[in-house]
Amino acid sequence: MSNEEIITGSKLIAEYLGFTYIPFSADLKEKGLKAGWYKTVDATPKMEEVTQTSFVVGKEDETEVKRITININNLRYNQKSGYKLVGDKYYKYICRNHGELRYWNSLDALIPAVKKIEKETENRFYLYNNGCKLNIVEKYSSFDLPNWSNNVFKVTVEYLKRK
């Protein structure tokens, strides 16, 4: 694969996993963020109205109690996990440029994409001693690249391009 195909494939995988590329801007710098790839999480707490029932003898018609619950545990977790709050979203810096995404040469970096594809398609990636195959209706396979991570990358990109 050419360098351009690797960068294009890396962008495709990053976007599939929900990462966002934010280019440099003065406004971005004022907010304390730098240009690069970010994982974003909505910072709006989830609010739910919960209805509870309680029984009081003689007042059965007044047994409904409503209350609102707010889940703020996710907010605390995100702050502790390296996310930075800007506006209504949390941002976690991943890397500066597309070449640093490492999907091409790291099987560890590809595992989240592989798991997501397997979950969505209910199919499996099969690794062989000389390549990789994704078993779905249209068969995606690669056996011509030097190692597993390169072959898995190629199969993943082929699948996402046709999706």
Secondary structure, DSSP 4 states (H G I P E B T S, - for coil): --HHHHHHHHHHHHHHTTEEEE---HHHHHTT--SEEEEEEE-SPEEEEEEEE---TT-GGG-EEEEEEEE-HHHHHHHHTT-EEETTEEEEEEESSGGGG-TTT-HHHHHHHHHHHHHHHS--EEEETTEEEE-SSS-EEE-SSSSHHHHHHHHHHHHHHH-
